């Protein structure tokens, strides 16, 4: 059943998203997905977030200004998906959960990458790192990844998410410089920001933040009253009055503060940030990712591109 669902998901995405995406991204491959090259192409002054390992110390000493080596880009690359599959990911207030959204994003992007002959690998995290899938390029490999994402999980132990464990494990597993997608809601115990920062020093990292509209504010017109809510990861239960306007305001304020703290940590990490909501159109999200990569290539600095900016910076407007 899980295998059939994975196959149906991939077939549906190939018809509804990938065929349309191919035409829109025609000729953009090199600017969006960059491999690691070994042939020296040029030298330029060091800029913030440049890889310190590329500093040319002889030129730096001679010119008294830090300079880095630029290499010809290799078309081949390895991409890794670091997948948060903790209990909070299996939540959604609408037709799709964050897990559904994550699976669709991974399936579509991995298919785009592997169709060009590149390989994708993955680390899967529940309450600990559950599996490491070595990079491969076959369709069967992608279906295996989707099946593992959808596989039933053991009941949580109530310890919560420690995203730092996933990021630290990835640092030990991914040896070659790679394109790394960290797909998570970033609802986690502290410590992940430093681990993400260290990972971004070595790899090209994109933090894909999964969100649901209900996590930001409670609806005012849903006729809700007293409700018992439960933390999916710790099992803690709380009785709330969802019909009280004051409570809804406090809820929205606390949610906004938490979101600001997450984005502050992401923006300081050196990773690009893409926000992906459960009510997002997947094609729109992938075009936002394309915009993100184009701007990254031009500016050579990390970018934050949350979903609420998608109409302010239309994908079609990018050169």
C-alpha positions in Angstrom: 0.0 0.0 0.0 2.8 2.5 0.9 4.7 1.6 -2.3 1.5 2.1 -4.4 0.9 5.5 -2.7 4.5 6.6 -3.4 4.2 5.6 -7.1 0.9 7.5 -7.4 2.4 10.6 -5.8 5.3 10.6 -8.2 3.1 10.0 -11.2 0.8 12.8 -10.2 3.6 15.2 -9.7 5.2 14.3 -13.0 1.9 15.3 -14.8 0.9 18.3 -12.7 4.2 19.9 -11.7 7.3 18.6 -13.4 6.2 18.9 -17.0 5.2 22.6 -16.3 8.4 23.2 -14.3 10.6 21.9 -17.1 9.5 24.7 -19.5 9.8 27.4 -16.9 13.3 26.4 -15.8 14.6 25.7 -19.3 18.3 26.7 -19.4 18.5 27.6 -15.7 20.1 24.3 -14.6 23.6 25.7 -13.9 22.3 28.8 -12.1 20.0 26.8 -9.8 22.0 23.6 -9.0 25.7 24.0 -8.7 28.2 21.3 -8.3 31.7 21.4 -6.8 34.5 22.0 -9.3 38.3 21.5 -9.1 39.6 23.7 -11.9 40.8 27.1 -10.9 39.0 29.9 -12.8 39.7 33.2 -11.1 40.5 35.0 -7.9 38.5 37.7 -6.1 38.3 39.4 -2.7 36.9 37.5 0.1 33.2 38.2 0.9 31.0 37.3 3.9 29.9 33.6 3.9 32.7 32.6 1.4 34.2 29.2 2.2 37.4 30.0 4.1 38.9 26.8 2.7 39.1 28.6 -0.7 41.3 31.5 0.6 44.5 31.8 -1.4 47.0 32.6 1.3 49.8 33.5 -1.1 47.7 36.1 -2.9 46.3 37.3 0.4 49.8 37.9 1.8 51.0 39.7 -1.3 47.9 42.0 -1.7 47.2 42.4 2.1 43.6 41.6 1.4 41.9 38.2 1.8 41.3 36.6 -1.7 39.5 33.4 -2.5 39.9 31.0 -5.4 37.0 30.6 -7.8 36.6 27.2 -9.5 34.9 26.0 -12.7 31.6 24.5 -11.6 31.1 20.8 -12.2 27.7 19.9 -13.6 27.5 16.8 -11.4 26.4 17.2 -7.8 25.1 15.3 -4.8 22.0 16.6 -3.1 20.9 15.4 0.4 17.6 15.7 2.1 17.7 15.9 5.9 14.1 15.0 6.8 12.5 15.8 10.1 9.8 13.2 10.5 9.0 13.9 14.2 5.4 13.9 15.5 4.8 17.6 14.9 5.3 17.0 11.2 2.3 14.8 11.0 0.0 17.8 11.6 -2.2 19.8 9.2 -5.3 21.9 9.7 -6.5 21.5 6.1 -6.4 18.8 3.4 -2.6 18.3 3.7 -0.3 17.7 6.7 3.2 19.0 6.9 4.3 15.5 6.1 2.3 15.5 2.9 3.8 18.8 2.0 7.3 17.6 2.7 6.9 14.4 0.7 5.5 16.2 -2.3 8.4 18.8 -2.2 11.0 16.1 -1.8 9.5 14.0 -4.6 9.3 16.8 -7.1 12.7 18.4 -6.4 14.5 15.0 -6.2 13.0 14.1 -9.5 14.2 17.3 -11.1 17.7 16.7 -9.7 18.0 13.0 -10.7 16.6 13.6 -14.2 19.9 15.4 -14.9 22.0 12.5 -13.8 22.7 13.7 -10.3 22.2 11.7 -7.1 20.1 12.3 -4.0 20.6 10.9 -0.6 18.7 11.3 2.7 18.8 11.2 6.5 15.5 10.4 8.2 14.9 11.6 11.7 12.1 10.8 14.1 13.2 11.1 17.7 16.6 10.0 16.5 18.3 9.4 13.1 16.4 6.3 11.9 18.0 5.8 8.5 20.7 7.0 6.1 20.0 6.5 2.3 23.2 6.7 0.3 23.0 9.0 -2.8 21.6 7.4 -5.9 19.8 8.5 -9.1 17.3 5.8 -9.9 13.5 6.0 -9.8 13.4 3.0 -7.5 15.7 4.9 -5.1 13.3 7.8 -5.0 10.3 5.5 -4.4 12.2 3.9 -1.5 12.8 7.3 0.0 9.1 8.2 -0.3 8.1 4.9 1.2 10.4 5.4 4.2 9.0 8.9 4.7 5.5 7.4 4.8 6.2 4.3 6.9 4.3 4.0 10.2 6.4 5.2 13.1 6.6 3.9 16.7 4.8 5.9 19.4 6.8 8.8 20.6 8.7 8.6 23.9 7.7 12.1 24.8 11.3 13.4 24.6 10.6 16.0 21.9 12.7 16.9 18.8 16.4 17.5 19.0 17.1 18.7 15.4 20.8 19.2 16.3 21.2 15.4 16.4 20.1 15.2 12.8 22.4 18.1 11.7 25.4 16.7 13.6 24.8 13.2 12.1 24.7 14.8 8.6 28.0 16.5 9.2 29.6 13.1 9.8 27.9 11.4 6.9 28.1 13.9 4.1 31.8 14.0 3.2 31.8 15.8 -0.2 30.5 19.3 -0.6 26.8 19.0 -1.5 23.5 20.7 -1.8 21.7 20.0 1.4 18.0 20.5 2.1 17.0 20.6 5.7 13.2 20.0 5.6 11.7 20.7 9.0 9.3 22.8 11.0 12.2 23.7 13.2 10.1 23.1 16.3 13.0 21.7 18.3 15.0 21.8 21.5 17.7 24.5 21.4 21.1 23.8 19.9 20.1 23.3 16.2 21.1 26.8 15.1 24.8 26.3 15.9 24.8 22.9 14.2 23.1 24.4 11.1 25.7 27.1 11.0 28.6 24.6 11.0 26.9 22.6 8.3 26.4 25.7 6.1 30.2 26.5 6.4 30.9 23.3 4.4 27.8 22.8 2.2 25.3 24.7 0.2 22.4 24.5 2.6 18.7 25.4 2.0 16.5 25.3 5.1 12.9 24.4 4.0 10.6 25.4 6.9 7.3 23.6 7.0 4.4 25.6 8.5 0.6 25.3 8.9 -1.7 28.3 9.0 -3.2 27.2 12.3 0.2 27.4 13.9 0.1 31.2 13.4 -3.4 32.1 14.5 -6.7 30.5 15.6 -9.7 31.2 13.4 -12.1 33.7 14.9 -15.2 32.5 13.1 -14.9 28.7 13.6 -17.4 28.6 16.6 -14.8 27.0 18.8 -15.1 27.0 22.5 -13.3 24.9 25.2 -10.9 22.5 23.6 -8.3 20.0 24.8 -5.1 20.3 22.8 -2.2 17.9 23.0 1.5 18.4 22.2 2.2 15.7 19.5 5.7 15.2 20.7 5.6 15.3 24.5 1.9 14.2 25.0 1.2 17.2 27.3 -2.4 18.2 27.2 -3.9 21.7 27.8 -7.5 23.0 28.1 -7.9 26.2 26.1 -10.8 28.6 25.3 -10.4 29.0 21.6 -13.5 31.2 21.5 -11.9 33.9 23.7 -10.6 36.9 21.7 -7.9 37.7 24.3 -6.6 34.1 24.2 -6.5 34.2 20.3 -4.5 37.4 20.5 -2.0 36.0 22.9 -1.8 32.8 20.8 -1.0 34.9 17.7 1.5 37.1 19.5 3.4 34.1 21.0 3.4 32.4 17.6 4.8 35.5 15.9 7.6 35.7 18.5 8.5 32.0 18.0 8.5 32.5 14.2 10.7 35.6 14.5 13.2 33.7 16.7 13.3 30.8 14.2 13.9 33.1 11.3 16.6 35.1 13.2 18.4 31.8 13.8 18.1 30.8 10.2 19.2 34.1 8.8 22.4 34.0 10.9 23.2 30.4 9.9 24.5 31.0 6.4 21.7 28.8 5.0 19.1 30.0 2.5 15.5 29.8 3.8 12.4 28.7 1.9 9.1 28.7 3.7 6.6 26.0 2.6 3.0 26.1 4.0 0.6 23.2 3.9 -1.8 25.3 1.8 0.9 26.3 -0.7 0.7 25.4 -4.4 3.7 23.2 -5.0 4.6 24.6 -8.4 4.5 28.1 -6.8 6.8 26.9 -4.1 9.3 25.4 -6.5 9.4 28.6 -8.5 10.1 30.5 -5.3 13.0 28.1 -4.9 14.2 28.9 -8.4 14.0 32.6 -7.6 16.0 31.9 -4.4 18.8 30.2 -6.3 19.0 32.8 -9.0 19.3 35.6 -6.4 21.8 33.5 -4.4 24.0 33.2 -7.5 23.9 36.9 -8.1 24.4 38.1 -4.5 26.5 35.2 -3.2 24.9 35.5 0.2 22.1 33.6 2.0 18.5 34.6 1.4 15.3 34.4 3.2 12.3 33.8 1.0 9.2 33.1 3.1 5.9 32.3 1.4 4.2 35.6 2.2 6.7 37.3 -0.2 5.7 35.2 -3.2 3.4 37.8 -4.7 5.8 40.7 -3.9 8.6 39.0 -6.0 6.9 37.1 -8.8 8.9 34.1 -10.2 8.4 35.3 -13.7 10.1 38.6 -13.0 13.4 36.9 -12.2 16.0 37.2 -15.1 
